Amino acid sequence: MQRILTINGGSSSIKFAVFEEAGPGRVLEGAIERIGLSDASLWMKGQGPDVFRQIVVPDHETAVAVLTESIDFGALAAVGHRVVHGGQRYSKSHPITEIMLDDLRRLGSFDPEHLPGELMLIDAFHRKFPGLKQVACFDTAFHRDLPRVAALLPIPRRFDERGIRRYGFHGLSYEFLMQELARLGDPAATKGRVILAHLGNGASLAAVCDGKPMDTSMGFTPASGLMMSTRTGELDPGVAAYLMQSENLTIEQFSHLVNHESGLLGVSGTSSDMRDLLMRETSDLCAFEAVELFCYQVKKYIGAYAAALGGIDALVFSGGIGENSAVIRGRVCEGLAFLGIELDEKRNAGNAPVISNGRVVVRVVHTDEELMIAKSVFSMLGSKIDRENENDNTRTPG
């Protein structure tokens, strides 16, 4: 019975899961969080008693050592990594080679927030287990066939030739959501107009027609598009020039501002967590405005994508906010009856799988990026994992 490890790594955290090719599917999951900080922690569940403990993890090399102590690597056939950016060359999951790593290192400036940490993890696994097969699963792959008009940026053409274009992200999540729509028997999965809303700490929307991606809110980097927990989303380039000049910001300082100090956190001044802001909004004007701006922007994207698609047949909410916040879903959909979007208040309040009673089917779907990684890796190993056998008992909500 083959097992594989999935890794969803960032600059300060690693989410991981172990899958078997058949039977229970996911057998273990966990995370190492706040890498490099004094309050780093490990949580894990799925086999034996749940684990949560504070640990010392100064770097990714140490994080891999912690995983080695926690997981039986001798039983693993491969490791699958979520890699955020594949650039122009990598449009599907691919075994990791030295040539690929050289390509991805050159892409580091495309996504300095994610790629360097992901590459550090891959290198650390290779040093620890040089014979273990590793696979890269790219978050940009889902959007590889965006129409030219949706991918092209309105800047001098010489930059397009250097790969400066709209790539789109959250592709593993969107791929899962489209497969789940098909599994549920929704005809819009293959013959219809679908808007997918992945709303979490990172947030984006995608427009899909007849199963093919047509547009998406994130662009050249994951910082663009919709306002997020700590990212600006779309920003007037004049604001960038003004802030860098008036505040004497370096490129690194500006990047930190738009990626880590903005969004819900920047507007509210208190928190990047939507749950905190919803609790405070009646007594805190800044919290209220942060929530309103987020909902307003999501609503605008839904309207824009309905126009791009020529209508809408299905709307899917996913991600931590999309799956768990009935209030946000309600505010986003308010006033969209002209598009055929009408929520059933009772179903919405209960986070039901289908929350609509209008022409457009509105769904709440738990996304599963790790499962998509597992499917890709098992496919390369010549085996498969059945969604019907997936064990939901080890999932963490949100």
HUJORA-V5287 format. One record per residue. RES is the residue in one letter. PSI is psi in radians with two decimals (NA if undefined). Layout:
RES:PSI ; RES:PSI
This chain:
M:1.96 ; Q:2.50 ; R:2.55 ; I:2.71 ; L:2.30 ; T:2.43 ; I:2.16 ; N:1.56 ; G:2.58 ; G:-2.93 ; S:-0.43 ; S:0.14 ; S:2.76 ; I:2.05 ; K:2.42 ; F:2.76 ; A:2.66 ; V:2.30 ; F:2.53 ; E:2.64 ; E:-0.39 ; A:3.12 ; G:-2.11 ; P:-0.25 ; G:-1.92 ; R:2.19 ; V:-0.22 ; L:2.57 ; E:2.79 ; G:-2.98 ; A:2.56 ; I:2.14 ; E:2.65 ; R:0.80 ; I:2.34 ; G:-0.11 ; L:2.87 ; S:-0.37 ; D:0.61 ; A:2.63 ; S:2.79 ; L:2.28 ; W:2.60 ; M:2.46 ; K:2.80 ; G:-0.51 ; Q:1.96 ; G:-2.89 ; P:2.56 ; D:2.57 ; V:2.33 ; F:2.17 ; R:2.65 ; Q:2.43 ; I:2.87 ; V:1.95 ; V:1.49 ; P:-0.39 ; D:3.10 ; H:-0.54 ; E:-0.77 ; T:-0.64 ; A:-0.72 ; V:-0.66 ; A:-0.68 ; V:-0.75 ; L:-0.67 ; T:-0.64 ; E:-0.41 ; S:-0.38 ; I:2.50 ; D:1.64 ; F:-0.37 ; G:-0.38 ; A:-0.01 ; L:2.42 ; A:-0.42 ; A:2.91 ; V:2.27 ; G:2.25 ; H:2.35 ; R:2.10 ; V:2.10 ; V:-0.77 ; H:2.19 ; G:-0.01 ; G:-2.72 ; Q:-0.41 ; R:-0.69 ; Y:1.86 ; S:0.12 ; K:2.94 ; S:2.57 ; H:2.44 ; P:2.45 ; I:2.22 ; T:2.95 ; E:-0.63 ; I:-0.77 ; M:-0.79 ; L:-0.69 ; D:-0.74 ; D:-0.78 ; L:-0.59 ; R:-0.65 ; R:-0.40 ; L:-0.05 ; G:-0.62 ; S:-0.32 ; F:-0.63 ; D:1.28 ; P:-0.24 ; E:-0.42 ; H:-0.85 ; L:-0.79 ; P:-0.75 ; G:-0.70 ; E:-0.69 ; L:-0.62 ; M:-0.69 ; L:-0.79 ; I:-0.78 ; D:-0.72 ; A:-0.72 ; F:-0.70 ; H:-0.70 ; R:-0.66 ; K:-0.68 ; F:1.30 ; P:-0.39 ; G:-0.05 ; L:2.22 ; K:2.37 ; Q:2.50 ; V:2.37 ; A:2.22 ; C:2.01 ; F:2.32 ; D:-0.30 ; T:-0.21 ; A:-0.66 ; F:-0.59 ; H:0.19 ; R:-0.47 ; D:0.52 ; L:2.47 ; P:2.55 ; R:-0.70 ; V:-0.47 ; A:-0.41 ; A:-0.44 ; L:2.38 ; L:2.51 ; P:1.07 ; I:2.95 ; P:2.44 ; R:-0.44 ; R:-0.48 ; F:-0.58 ; D:-0.68 ; E:-0.34 ; R:0.14 ; G:0.24 ; I:1.74 ; R:3.11 ; R:2.09 ; Y:-0.72 ; G:2.60 ; F:-2.93 ; H:0.44 ; G:-0.62 ; L:-0.69 ; S:-0.79 ; Y:-0.66 ; E:-0.75 ; F:-0.80 ; L:-0.68 ; M:-0.69 ; Q:-0.64 ; E:-0.68 ; L:-0.74 ; A:-0.73 ; R:-0.60 ; L:-0.08 ; G:0.32 ; D:2.06 ; P:-0.37 ; A:-0.31 ; A:-0.57 ; T:-0.49 ; K:1.31 ; G:3.14 ; R:2.03 ; V:2.37 ; I:2.16 ; L:2.26 ; A:1.77 ; H:1.75 ; L:1.82 ; G:-2.66 ; N:-0.76 ; G:2.43 ; A:2.43 ; S:2.92 ; L:2.71 ; A:2.54 ; A:2.27 ; V:2.32 ; C:2.17 ; D:0.68 ; G:-0.02 ; K:2.36 ; P:2.34 ; M:-0.50 ; D:2.85 ; T:2.66 ; S:-0.64 ; M:2.64 ; G:-1.97 ; F:-0.59 ; T:2.89 ; P:0.01 ; A:-0.15 ; S:2.98 ; G:-2.20 ; L:2.49 ; M:2.44 ; M:-2.90 ; S:-0.83 ; T:0.06 ; R:2.58 ; T:-0.61 ; G:-2.63 ; E:2.40 ; L:2.28 ; D:2.15 ; P:-0.41 ; G:-0.55 ; V:-0.70 ; A:-0.84 ; A:-0.74 ; Y:-0.82 ; L:-0.72 ; M:-0.56 ; Q:-0.88 ; S:-0.55 ; E:0.03 ; N:0.75 ; L:2.40 ; T:2.96 ; I:-0.74 ; E:-0.72 ; Q:-0.71 ; F:-0.73 ; S:-0.72 ; H:-0.70 ; L:-0.83 ; V:-0.35 ; N:-0.49 ; H:-0.19 ; E:0.03 ; S:-2.65 ; G:-2.49 ; L:-0.70 ; L:-0.80 ; G:-0.76 ; V:-0.71 ; S:-0.57 ; G:0.04 ; T:-0.67 ; S:2.60 ; S:-0.01 ; D:2.08 ; M:-0.59 ; R:-0.74 ; D:-0.78 ; L:-0.67 ; L:-0.60 ; M:-0.47 ; R:-0.22 ; E:-0.46 ; T:-0.36 ; S:-0.03 ; D:1.85 ; L:-0.67 ; C:-0.67 ; A:-0.75 ; F:-0.79 ; E:-0.61 ; A:-0.79 ; V:-0.78 ; E:-0.72 ; L:-0.72 ; F:-0.89 ; C:-0.70 ; Y:-0.74 ; Q:-0.71 ; V:-0.78 ; K:-0.73 ; K:-0.72 ; Y:-0.68 ; I:-0.77 ; G:-0.73 ; A:-0.72 ; Y:-0.52 ; A:-0.65 ; A:-0.75 ; A:-0.59 ; L:-0.21 ; G:0.49 ; G:-3.09 ; I:2.39 ; D:-0.51 ; A:2.46 ; L:2.25 ; V:2.18 ; F:2.34 ; S:-3.09 ; G:2.94 ; G:-0.74 ; I:-0.82 ; G:-0.60 ; E:-0.49 ; N:-0.24 ; S:1.72 ; A:-0.59 ; V:-0.82 ; I:-0.78 ; R:-0.73 ; G:-0.75 ; R:-0.65 ; V:-0.74 ; C:-0.19 ; E:2.25 ; G:0.11 ; L:0.29 ; A:-0.48 ; F:-0.32 ; L:-0.07 ; G:0.19 ; I:1.94 ; E:2.11 ; L:2.54 ; D:1.98 ; E:-0.71 ; K:-0.81 ; R:-0.71 ; N:-0.77 ; A:-0.50 ; G:0.16 ; N:0.71 ; A:2.73 ; P:-0.65 ; V:2.18 ; I:0.30 ; S:2.80 ; N:0.30 ; G:-2.94 ; R:-0.68 ; V:2.24 ; V:2.10 ; V:2.13 ; R:2.71 ; V:2.04 ; V:2.21 ; H:2.04 ; T:2.82 ; D:1.44 ; E:-0.64 ; E:-0.66 ; L:-0.66 ; M:-0.68 ; I:-0.81 ; A:-0.77 ; K:-0.73 ; S:-0.75 ; V:-0.79 ; F:-0.62 ; S:-0.71 ; M:-0.46 ; L:-0.05 ; G:0.31 ; S:-3.09 ; K:2.86 ; I:2.37 ; D:2.15 ; R:-0.57 ; E:-0.46 ; N:-0.02 ; E:2.35 ; N:1.94 ; D:-0.20 ; N:-0.33 ; T:0.08 ; R:2.57 ; T:2.21 ; P:2.68 ; G:NA
